[in-house]
Amino acid sequence: MPTPFISRVRIKNFRNFHDIDVELGKKQVIIGENNVGKSNFLRAIQLILDPQLNEEDRYLEVTDFNNGLEAPMEKGEIIEISIEIKEFKHNKNLLCQFNGAVIKTDPDTMRLTYRYYSIPKEEGGFRYDYIIFKGENEESEFRHSDRKYLNLKVIKPIRDVESEMKNSKKSPLTALLKDYNIDISDLELIANNIKQQNDEVLKLGELKNLERRINNRFLKFVELQPDSSVEMSTNEYKTNRILQSLKLMLGERSVTETSLGLTNILYMTLILLAIEDKTIIPYFKNDKFLELQSVDSTGVLTNCYEQNISGHWELKNSLEESLIISLYEFLDSNNPKDEGITLLAIEEPEAHLHPSIQRVIYKDLFQRNDASVLMTTHSTHITSVAPIESIVHLYRSKAKGTKVNSSVNLILDPDDIEDLARYIDAKRGEIYFGKGVVLVEGIAEEYLIPQFAELLEMPLDYKGIIVCNINSTNFEPYVKFLISLGIPYVVITDGDYYEVEGEEKKFHRMLHDEAESIGYYGQEIISRIIVNLNIIDAIDSDCLPTDFNELDEVFNENGFFDGMYTLEVDIMEKAAKSKGALEVLSNIFNCLTSGGSRQKQNFKKSLESGSYWDCLRKIEASGNNIGKGRYAQRLATECTVHHVPGYISNAINYIYQKVDEQN
């Protein structure tokens, strides 16, 4: 069944956030650099939903106001946080409890608002109080009792799983056991049997002697009082403590004796089970099942449960969706639970987990579990398996604090989504973690552009800029994705200049069938992106300049840079202005080629005469065992500033400035 989730968050004047408004999906991965406000984003939601915060925790300090505000409490500034919830109309408890919070019904949406507001004092200045209210009516307060029906569970990073598993109040195992309503009479019978067996162990003379020795020494230090003597015991036999004393084992070891990574995995498993909607019961005693079966006219219970060897009933695995819906509706009407919904937030869950385990666990969480989850992370292993539409990107803004964008409303063709997802998975989600992104079409650019930037004294790592090779010219979905997340980008592509004379088609490298008599294929690619994504005010290609140079100016102003031919040829043309640069290109060919001296001389001759396409063909020739990628890899270690084409230096300068402006 659908799980309620936070669909929108608005934060004003709280910590990193001046005024942000972001839409969310059911599962969201929150990314951003250190101290950008990921934890504060969750904290804002906690002020409304977290039952673990007491009333004092919800009163704020001057340090909780956005840093961009000067003397905020002296001027009576307010902090306001509102969240909207969707997909709850099937849950009768939420509908009854939060009827006043509903702001619209198509789709079903409720709103909860926290406001920390100023109250003028007679003697001047302000005092502060807070209110949390439902919907748009400040008189309809959201109280602590409401959090029984809608709350937030936050799992902190590097959590102390051992202490939480031992604490009967905090342990998720205890919460799961409560769901079963185990009969007290069954526990009493078991307790008596345990006590009898324990008594036999404790009658051992060695144990009685040790107990006496402990008491003889212990009682010298404490005043004799009732119940002050020490007694030995083994397994718990008190009826009301049997369940609390249960512990989980991994193999022959207690979970507290295993690796922290494994205990974290187990803890996450228990939490996900504990926050599931409790309407569908996984286990029925026979008498309760028969009672419900007597009012089941559709036979849904029989179809969904099977009787075990004890005569009780367990939910079947792998039920069809239609059966689950029918079962939910039947039990919701005939066996209602006074239970609420818990939304889950996880902070940096990658701690102590091997990268491959991170990917497996969170792929399962995203794809097989319906729980609503907000997760902060620095792990590329997690982001690489996160759905494209699940990313929330936080980044610093000079003017007004942290900005937030999400990909939840990103619309792409299915093929583009698949391509983008495969790329992100293969590259381990690195595209998310750059302060700026350079999109390139091939491996040669991936090798060379970082080194070109070093030579131009604009190192990419220094600014947190990454180069993403998409292995094609299908830049559009990547650009659209980066725009949705607010990540600065630049696109670098080949110009692939071509010519057409009459009916005879002559071209240097690539010909587009719809091309006019002369032009650049790279410009056609960029024009389509700019028009399709409405990056400039132009709504169709007729609004773009027809002059090639003017067109490049428009492209460059918007982050798109194309060469004249292809990268390798453009590098050769630039190197021709420096004899030493040409020699570097020739020497690299000589080192890599499997051909003899004649072939080496032919390459040098073609290079010096300006026959660059002939040189490129020799690099790509299968018999030479070089290839563009290998050649570029070697050139990256030996290139000089005289090899850097002008359009690439302009692109690097552009992304540098954009990152500076944003950060």
C-alpha distance (Angstrom), angle and dihedral (degrees) to the residues before:
residue distance angle dihedral
M1 . . .
P2 3.81 . .
T3 3.78 114.6 .
P4 3.82 119.7 -140.3
F5 3.79 111.3 -114.1
I6 3.80 140.4 178.7
S7 3.79 104.3 -96.8
R8 3.79 100.1 176.9
V9 3.81 138.4 19.3
R10 3.78 126.0 -166.2
I11 3.82 119.0 -174.2
K12 3.78 125.6 -178.7
N13 3.82 125.5 -172.2
F14 3.82 95.8 -18.1
R15 3.80 116.5 138.4
N16 3.84 109.4 -67.8
F17 3.80 93.0 6.1
H18 3.79 124.4 84.1
D19 3.80 98.1 174.2
I20 3.80 120.2 -25.2
D21 3.78 131.1 165.0
V22 3.81 117.5 -174.6
E23 3.78 134.9 170.2
L24 3.79 118.6 -137.6
G25 3.79 139.7 -166.0
K26 3.78 132.6 -141.4
K27 3.79 94.1 -84.8
Q28 3.79 118.8 31.8
V29 3.77 131.8 178.9
I30 3.80 110.8 -156.1
I31 3.80 114.0 -152.2
G32 3.78 136.2 175.7
E33 3.78 140.9 118.8
N34 3.80 124.0 -69.9
N35 3.82 116.9 -65.8
V36 3.79 93.1 10.0
G37 3.81 91.7 121.1
K38 3.81 109.3 -93.2
S39 3.81 93.2 135.8
N40 3.80 90.7 41.7
F41 3.81 89.3 54.7
L42 3.80 88.8 57.9
R43 3.80 91.5 41.7
A44 3.78 90.2 58.0
I45 3.80 89.8 56.9
Q46 3.81 90.6 45.0
L47 3.80 90.4 59.7
I48 3.80 86.6 67.7
L49 3.80 106.3 30.7
D50 3.80 112.0 21.1
P51 3.84 110.9 103.6
Q52 3.81 90.3 -167.6
L53 3.82 91.0 71.3
N54 3.78 114.4 86.7
E55 3.78 123.9 -144.1
E56 3.80 91.7 -95.0
D57 3.81 90.1 56.4
R58 3.80 89.3 59.4
Y59 3.80 92.2 59.4
L60 3.79 108.7 89.8
E61 3.80 136.9 -147.9
V62 3.77 133.0 -136.2
T63 3.81 87.7 -98.8
D64 3.82 88.8 63.4
F65 3.81 90.9 66.1
N66 3.78 119.6 93.1
N67 3.81 112.9 -86.3
G68 3.80 90.6 -126.9
L69 3.80 90.7 69.0
E70 3.78 117.5 88.3
A71 3.83 114.7 -141.1
P72 3.83 91.3 -20.5
M73 3.82 98.2 179.0
E74 3.79 91.6 48.3
K75 3.81 89.6 54.3
G76 3.79 96.4 44.0
E77 3.81 97.3 -113.5
I78 3.80 117.0 171.3
I79 3.78 134.7 -140.7
E80 3.79 115.7 -142.3
I81 3.78 129.4 -177.5
S82 3.78 123.9 178.2
I83 3.78 130.7 178.8
E84 3.78 130.2 -169.8
I85 3.81 124.5 -149.5
K86 3.81 127.4 -155.5
E87 3.84 137.9 -174.0
F88 3.78 98.8 39.2
K89 3.81 104.1 115.2
H90 3.82 93.0 99.8
N91 3.83 90.1 58.9
K92 3.82 109.4 83.6
N93 3.79 94.0 -167.8
L94 3.79 91.8 57.6
L95 3.79 92.4 43.4
C96 3.81 91.7 53.9
Q97 3.80 96.9 40.7
F98 3.79 96.9 44.8
N99 3.77 103.7 31.8
G100 3.81 89.7 124.8
A101 3.81 91.7 52.7
V102 3.81 96.1 61.9
I103 3.81 111.4 110.5
K104 3.81 98.4 174.3
T105 3.78 139.5 3.0
D106 3.80 104.4 -149.6
P107 2.93 96.4 87.2
D108 3.79 99.4 8.2
T109 3.81 106.3 -110.5
M110 3.79 133.1 171.2
R111 3.79 127.6 -171.9
L112 3.81 131.9 -150.3
T113 3.80 121.6 -173.0
Y114 3.80 133.3 -164.2
R115 3.80 115.3 -161.4
Y116 3.80 126.0 -175.9
Y117 3.77 102.1 -165.9
S118 3.79 141.0 178.2
I119 3.80 126.5 -115.6
P120 3.83 117.4 -162.1
K121 3.80 116.1 -121.1
E122 3.80 121.6 -141.5
E123 3.77 92.1 -123.8
G124 3.80 90.8 50.0
G125 3.75 134.1 -91.8
F126 3.78 125.9 61.1
R127 3.75 142.7 -82.3
Y128 3.80 121.3 -154.6
D129 3.77 137.8 -131.5
Y130 3.79 135.4 163.5
I131 3.77 137.1 -133.9
I132 3.79 132.6 -171.0
F133 3.78 114.3 -159.5
K134 3.78 141.1 176.3
G135 3.78 124.3 -114.8
E136 3.78 115.1 -28.8
N137 3.81 97.1 -40.1
E138 3.80 113.6 96.8
E139 3.81 89.3 -164.7
S140 3.82 90.6 64.2
E141 3.80 99.6 79.6
F142 3.77 124.7 -159.3
R143 3.81 104.0 -135.3
H144 3.77 137.0 -168.2
S145 3.81 89.9 -100.1
D146 3.81 89.3 59.8
R147 3.79 89.2 64.4
K148 3.78 89.1 69.4
Y149 3.80 86.3 71.5
L150 3.81 100.5 34.7
N151 3.77 121.8 22.1
L152 3.78 145.3 141.6
K153 3.80 127.1 -118.4
V154 3.81 113.3 -158.3
I155 3.79 120.4 -162.2
K156 3.79 108.8 -159.4
P157 3.81 124.3 -144.1
I158 3.82 119.1 -92.6
R159 3.79 88.6 9.7
D160 3.80 122.8 -168.5
V161 3.79 96.0 -112.6
E162 3.80 93.8 171.4
S163 3.81 94.8 59.3
E164 3.82 92.7 43.7
M165 3.79 92.3 50.1
K166 3.82 90.3 50.5
N167 3.80 93.9 46.1
S168 3.81 106.4 86.6
K169 3.81 91.9 -155.0
K170 3.80 95.8 50.5
S171 3.79 100.8 34.0
P172 3.81 112.9 109.6
L173 3.81 87.2 -149.3
T174 3.81 89.1 65.3
A175 3.80 90.6 51.1
L176 3.80 90.8 51.5
L177 3.80 92.5 49.0
K178 3.80 91.0 53.3
D179 3.79 89.9 59.3
Y180 3.80 90.5 65.6
N181 3.85 96.7 57.6
I182 3.79 91.6 -144.8
D183 3.83 112.2 -151.9
I184 3.83 111.9 -104.8
S185 3.81 91.5 -144.2
D186 3.80 90.2 60.0
L187 3.81 89.3 52.7
E188 3.82 92.6 49.1
L189 3.79 91.9 56.1
I190 3.80 91.2 48.9
A191 3.81 91.5 45.8
N192 3.80 92.7 55.4
N193 3.79 91.4 50.6
I194 3.81 91.3 48.9
K195 3.81 91.6 49.4
Q196 3.78 92.6 52.0
Q197 3.79 91.5 51.5
N198 3.81 92.5 44.9
D199 3.81 92.0 51.3
E200 3.79 90.0 57.2
V201 3.81 90.9 54.7
L202 3.79 93.1 47.5
K203 3.83 92.1 53.2
L204 3.81 90.1 71.0
G205 3.79 107.7 120.9
E206 3.79 93.1 -133.8
L207 3.82 91.4 56.4
K208 3.81 93.3 46.3
N209 3.81 89.8 50.9
L210 3.81 92.3 49.8
E211 3.80 91.2 47.9
R212 3.83 90.6 52.4
R213 3.82 92.6 49.2
I214 3.83 91.7 50.0
N215 3.80 91.7 51.0
N216 3.80 93.9 46.7
R217 3.80 90.5 57.9
F218 3.79 97.6 34.2
L219 3.81 94.5 53.2
K220 3.80 90.6 56.2
F221 3.80 88.5 68.2
V222 3.81 101.3 41.7
E223 3.75 131.3 52.8
L224 3.78 111.5 -109.1
Q225 3.77 108.6 -100.9
P226 3.80 134.7 153.8
D227 3.79 112.5 -73.3
S228 3.77 92.6 10.1
S229 3.78 96.3 116.4
V230 3.81 120.9 97.0
E231 3.78 121.0 -116.2
M232 3.78 130.1 -177.2
S233 3.76 122.4 -126.7
T234 3.77 137.2 171.3
N235 3.80 124.8 -161.2
E236 3.79 117.3 8.0
Y237 3.80 112.4 -95.6
K238 3.81 103.3 172.8
T239 3.79 107.9 112.9
N240 3.78 96.5 -132.7
R241 3.81 93.1 48.5
I242 3.80 103.1 44.5
L243 3.81 94.1 91.2
Q244 3.81 92.9 42.7
S245 3.78 90.7 54.4
L246 3.80 94.0 55.1
K247 3.78 114.5 115.9
L248 3.77 133.5 -173.1
M249 3.78 123.3 -117.8
L250 3.80 130.1 -155.0
G251 3.77 103.3 -154.8
E252 3.79 105.4 -46.9
R253 3.80 95.0 -24.0
S254 3.76 132.4 84.2
V255 3.80 112.4 -115.0
T256 3.81 88.1 -114.9
E257 3.81 88.4 64.3
T258 3.81 96.6 51.7
S259 3.79 131.6 79.9
L260 3.78 119.0 -62.2
G261 3.80 89.1 -123.0
L262 3.81 92.9 58.9
T263 3.79 93.3 45.5
N264 3.80 89.6 50.9
I265 3.81 90.0 53.0
L266 3.80 91.5 49.2
Y267 3.80 91.6 45.8
M268 3.81 90.8 52.6
T269 3.81 90.0 49.6
L270 3.81 91.5 53.3
I271 3.80 93.1 46.4
L272 3.81 92.6 52.0
L273 3.79 90.1 50.7
A274 3.80 92.0 45.9
I275 3.82 95.0 54.3
E276 3.80 96.0 47.7
D277 3.79 117.5 120.2
K278 3.83 105.0 -88.4
T279 3.81 96.6 -150.8
I280 3.81 93.9 96.6
I281 3.81 107.7 60.9
P282 3.82 115.6 -145.6
Y283 3.84 95.0 -157.0
F284 3.82 133.2 30.8
K285 3.80 129.2 -172.2
N286 3.79 108.9 -126.8
D287 3.82 96.1 -111.2
K288 3.81 92.6 52.3
F289 3.80 91.3 45.8
L290 3.80 91.9 52.0
E291 3.81 90.3 48.0
L292 3.81 91.1 55.3
Q293 3.78 92.9 40.0
S294 3.81 89.4 59.8
V295 3.83 89.6 66.3
D296 3.81 95.9 38.4
S297 3.79 105.0 105.3
T298 3.82 94.1 168.9
G299 3.82 98.4 52.3
V300 3.79 91.9 -126.7
L301 3.82 92.2 140.2
T302 3.79 93.1 55.7
N303 3.79 90.2 47.8
C304 3.79 93.6 50.5
Y305 3.82 104.2 38.0
E306 3.80 135.2 54.6
Q307 3.79 128.0 -160.3
N308 3.81 117.4 -115.5
I309 3.81 128.3 -147.7
S310 3.83 90.3 -89.3
G311 3.78 91.0 59.5
H312 3.80 94.7 -109.5
W313 3.82 127.9 116.5
E314 3.80 130.2 -107.4
L315 3.80 129.0 -171.4
K316 3.80 113.0 -104.8
N317 3.79 121.0 -120.0
S318 3.82 124.6 -115.1
L319 3.79 99.5 19.8
E320 3.78 119.0 -179.9
E321 3.80 116.0 -103.6
S322 3.82 92.8 -115.9
L323 3.82 90.4 55.9
I324 3.80 92.3 48.6
I325 3.80 90.8 52.5
S326 3.81 92.1 48.5
L327 3.81 91.4 47.3
Y328 3.81 92.1 48.4
E329 3.80 92.0 51.4
F330 3.83 92.4 47.0
L331 3.82 95.2 49.0
D332 3.79 92.7 41.4
S333 3.81 88.7 58.3
N334 3.82 100.6 36.1
N335 3.79 104.0 29.9
P336 3.82 105.4 26.2
K337 3.81 118.2 -173.9
D338 3.77 123.1 -145.1
E339 3.78 90.0 -138.1
G340 3.75 135.0 124.1
I341 3.79 138.2 -150.8
T342 3.80 125.6 -89.3
L343 3.78 118.8 -155.6
L344 3.79 115.1 -155.2
A345 3.80 128.9 -134.6
I346 3.81 120.9 -177.1
E347 3.80 124.1 -169.0
E348 3.81 117.2 -150.0
P349 3.80 97.2 -31.3
E350 3.79 93.5 -179.1
A351 3.82 93.2 87.3
H352 3.81 113.0 124.9
L353 3.81 93.7 -3.4
H354 3.79 123.7 121.3
P355 3.84 110.8 -119.8
S356 3.80 93.6 -114.2
I357 3.82 90.4 50.7
Q358 3.81 89.8 49.9
R359 3.79 90.2 55.6
V360 3.80 94.9 46.8
I361 3.80 95.4 46.8
Y362 3.77 96.9 46.5
K363 3.77 94.6 40.9
D364 3.81 84.5 57.4
L365 3.80 90.5 47.1
F366 3.80 93.0 51.0
Q367 3.78 98.7 40.9
R368 3.80 108.9 28.7
N369 3.78 105.4 29.6
D370 3.79 123.5 71.3
A371 3.80 95.5 -158.8
S372 3.79 118.7 127.0
V373 3.79 107.6 -115.6
L374 3.80 136.8 -177.2
M375 3.79 110.9 -169.4
T376 3.79 132.4 -179.2
T377 3.79 117.3 -157.7
H378 3.78 147.8 161.2
S379 3.79 91.8 -164.5
T380 3.78 118.1 115.7
H381 3.80 86.8 -166.6
I382 3.80 90.1 64.7
T383 3.80 97.1 40.7
S384 3.79 90.3 49.1
V385 3.82 90.9 66.2
A386 3.80 96.6 36.4
P387 3.82 114.8 110.9
I388 3.81 114.0 -100.4
E389 3.81 91.6 -117.9
S390 3.83 94.1 52.0
I391 3.82 102.1 72.6
V392 3.81 124.2 113.8
H393 3.81 111.5 -172.6
L394 3.81 122.1 -159.7
Y395 3.79 119.5 -166.8
R396 3.77 137.0 166.6
S397 3.77 122.6 -102.6
K398 3.79 121.8 -162.4
A399 3.76 95.3 -140.9
K400 3.79 108.6 40.7
G401 3.78 112.8 12.2
T402 3.77 127.6 -104.4
K403 3.79 120.1 0.3
V404 3.80 123.0 -153.4
N405 3.80 129.2 -154.3
S406 3.79 130.5 172.0
S407 3.78 135.1 -162.5
V408 3.82 94.8 -141.6
N409 3.81 93.7 111.7
L410 3.80 95.9 40.5
I411 3.81 109.9 133.5
L412 3.79 117.5 -158.4
D413 3.78 135.9 155.0
P414 3.83 112.7 -94.1
D415 3.81 91.1 -113.9
D416 3.79 91.5 52.2
I417 3.80 91.0 48.5
E418 3.80 90.3 52.6
D419 3.81 92.1 47.6
L420 3.79 92.3 48.0
A421 3.81 92.9 45.8
R422 3.81 92.2 49.8
Y423 3.80 90.9 48.6
I424 3.81 93.2 49.3
D425 3.80 91.5 46.4
A426 3.80 93.1 48.8
K427 3.81 92.5 46.1
R428 3.82 92.6 44.3
G429 3.78 94.4 -118.5
E430 3.81 95.2 -66.2
I431 3.81 91.3 145.9
Y432 3.82 89.0 72.4
F433 3.77 96.8 57.1
G434 3.78 102.7 54.5
K435 3.78 121.5 101.7
G436 3.77 82.6 -146.6
V437 3.81 134.2 10.5
V438 3.80 130.6 -144.3
L439 3.81 109.5 -156.6
V440 3.80 113.9 -155.2
E441 3.79 133.7 173.4
G442 3.80 103.7 -133.9
I443 3.77 151.3 24.1
A444 3.81 93.9 -101.0
E445 3.81 91.2 62.2
E446 3.80 90.4 45.5
Y447 3.80 90.6 57.4
L448 3.78 99.1 38.8
I449 3.80 108.8 37.6
P450 3.84 96.6 65.8
Q451 3.80 88.9 51.8
F452 3.80 92.2 45.1
A453 3.80 87.9 54.1
E454 3.82 90.3 52.5
L455 3.80 90.4 51.8
L456 3.82 90.3 49.7
E457 3.83 88.6 51.8
M458 3.79 90.8 -115.6
P459 3.83 101.8 109.5
L460 3.79 110.8 -167.1
D461 3.79 96.1 -145.2
Y462 3.79 90.3 57.7
K463 3.80 89.5 63.8
G464 3.80 96.6 35.1
I465 3.83 91.8 -110.7
I466 3.79 118.2 153.6
V467 3.80 131.7 -163.8
C468 3.81 115.4 -131.2
N469 3.77 117.3 -163.7
I470 3.81 108.7 -158.7
N471 3.83 94.2 -177.8
S472 3.80 92.9 -131.5
T473 3.79 142.7 49.0
N474 3.82 92.6 -104.2
F475 3.80 92.2 114.3
E476 3.80 96.8 146.9
P477 3.85 100.8 88.3
Y478 3.81 90.9 44.3
V479 3.79 92.6 50.5
K480 3.79 91.1 46.5
F481 3.80 90.5 49.8
L482 3.81 93.8 49.7
I483 3.80 91.5 47.5
S484 3.81 90.1 52.9
L485 3.82 90.1 54.1
G486 3.80 95.3 42.6
I487 3.82 93.4 -120.6
P488 3.84 114.0 150.6
Y489 3.78 112.7 -120.5
V490 3.76 143.7 177.0
V491 3.81 127.0 -159.5
I492 3.80 120.7 -144.6
T493 3.79 118.1 -172.0
D494 3.79 140.1 158.2
G495 3.80 118.4 -91.9
D496 3.82 93.4 -142.6
Y497 3.80 92.4 -164.1
Y498 3.80 114.7 -153.5
E499 3.81 139.6 -177.1
V500 3.80 133.4 -155.4
E501 3.80 121.4 -162.7
G502 3.79 114.2 -169.6
E503 3.77 109.9 -56.0
E504 3.80 91.2 -27.9
K505 3.78 110.9 92.7
K506 3.77 114.9 -148.4
F507 3.78 118.4 177.5
H508 3.76 137.8 164.2
R509 3.75 100.9 -138.9
M510 3.79 117.1 -24.7
L511 3.78 136.5 16.1
H512 3.78 126.7 -156.5
D513 3.82 110.5 -150.4
E514 3.79 93.5 -139.2
A515 3.78 93.0 49.2
E516 3.75 124.1 127.1
S517 3.78 120.7 -123.9
I518 3.78 94.3 -74.7
G519 3.79 135.5 9.6
Y520 3.76 150.7 95.2
Y521 3.77 123.1 -68.7
G522 3.80 88.5 -154.4
Q523 3.79 90.2 59.9
E524 3.78 90.8 51.7
I525 3.82 90.6 53.2
I526 3.80 92.2 49.3
S527 3.81 93.0 45.2
R528 3.79 91.1 56.3
I529 3.81 92.0 50.2
I530 3.79 93.8 48.1
V531 3.80 92.9 48.1
N532 3.82 97.0 41.3
L533 3.80 93.3 49.4
N534 3.79 94.2 39.0
I535 3.79 90.0 -128.3
I536 3.79 90.5 158.4
D537 3.78 129.7 30.4
A538 3.80 90.2 -96.9
I539 3.81 111.6 109.5
D540 3.79 96.9 -168.5
S541 3.76 139.4 16.5
D542 3.82 92.3 -98.5
C543 3.80 88.5 73.4
L544 3.80 92.3 59.9
P545 3.83 122.0 91.0
T546 3.80 116.8 -96.3
D547 3.79 95.4 -150.3
F548 3.81 110.2 93.3
N549 3.79 95.3 -137.1
E550 3.80 93.7 47.0
L551 3.79 89.3 47.5
D552 3.80 90.6 53.4
E553 3.80 89.5 52.1
V554 3.81 90.2 55.9
F555 3.80 90.7 47.1
N556 3.80 93.6 48.2
E557 3.80 92.4 50.1
N558 3.81 87.9 57.5
G559 3.80 99.3 43.4
F560 3.82 102.8 -93.0
F561 3.79 121.3 123.1
D562 3.79 127.3 178.8
G563 3.77 131.9 -179.9
M564 3.78 128.0 -140.0
Y565 3.79 102.0 -107.7
T566 3.79 124.3 -8.8
L567 3.79 126.2 -41.1
E568 3.79 96.9 -100.7
V569 3.82 93.6 48.8
D570 3.81 91.3 46.0
I571 3.82 89.3 51.9
M572 3.82 90.5 51.2
E573 3.81 91.5 50.1
K574 3.79 90.6 51.1
A575 3.82 92.2 45.5
A576 3.82 90.7 52.6
K577 3.79 87.9 75.5
S578 3.81 89.7 64.5
K579 3.80 122.1 48.3
G580 3.78 91.9 -155.2
A581 3.81 91.2 54.2
L582 3.81 91.4 53.6
E583 3.78 90.5 50.6
V584 3.81 90.0 55.1
L585 3.81 90.2 55.2
S586 3.79 91.8 48.0
N587 3.81 94.3 46.6
I588 3.82 91.9 51.0
F589 3.78 90.2 53.5
N590 3.80 90.3 49.3
C591 3.81 91.6 51.4
L592 3.79 95.1 48.7
T593 3.79 105.1 37.0
S594 3.78 121.4 96.0
G595 3.83 88.9 -153.5
G596 3.77 126.5 101.6
S597 3.79 134.5 -106.0
R598 3.81 93.5 -77.5
Q599 3.78 91.8 58.2
K600 3.79 90.5 47.7
Q601 3.79 91.0 51.6
N602 3.81 91.0 48.7
F603 3.81 91.1 52.8
K604 3.80 91.9 50.0
K605 3.80 91.6 47.2
S606 3.81 92.6 50.6
L607 3.79 91.0 47.0
E608 3.79 94.3 51.1
S609 3.82 92.7 45.3
G610 3.84 92.6 51.9
S611 3.82 95.9 -110.6
Y612 3.76 90.8 139.7
W613 3.79 97.0 157.5
D614 3.77 88.6 55.7
C615 3.81 88.5 52.5
L616 3.78 91.2 50.6
R617 3.79 91.3 50.5
K618 3.80 89.2 54.0
I619 3.83 90.6 50.9
E620 3.81 90.8 50.2
A621 3.82 96.3 42.0
S622 3.81 109.7 120.1
G623 3.78 92.5 -137.1
N624 3.79 92.3 62.2
N625 3.83 95.2 57.3
I626 3.80 91.6 -142.5
G627 3.80 115.5 105.2
K628 3.79 129.1 179.4
G629 3.80 94.3 -84.7
R630 3.77 96.1 52.2
Y631 3.79 92.0 44.2
A632 3.81 91.4 50.6
Q633 3.80 91.3 47.4
R634 3.79 91.1 57.0
L635 3.80 93.4 41.3
A636 3.82 89.4 55.2
T637 3.81 88.9 66.1
E638 3.84 95.5 47.7
C639 3.80 107.5 29.3
T640 3.77 124.4 118.3
V641 3.77 133.6 -158.2
H642 3.82 87.0 -90.6
H643 3.81 89.2 71.0
V644 3.81 95.7 56.6
P645 3.83 112.7 104.2
G646 3.78 114.7 -136.1
Y647 3.81 95.8 -118.3
I648 3.82 90.7 56.2
S649 3.80 93.8 50.0
N650 3.81 88.3 49.1
A651 3.82 90.7 50.4
I652 3.80 92.6 50.3
N653 3.80 90.8 49.1
Y654 3.82 89.7 49.3
I655 3.82 95.6 53.2
Y656 3.81 90.4 44.6
Q657 3.79 90.5 56.3
K658 3.82 93.3 44.9
V659 3.79 92.4 52.7
D660 3.81 90.2 47.9
E661 3.80 91.4 50.1
Q662 3.79 93.1 50.5
N663 3.79 97.6 42.5
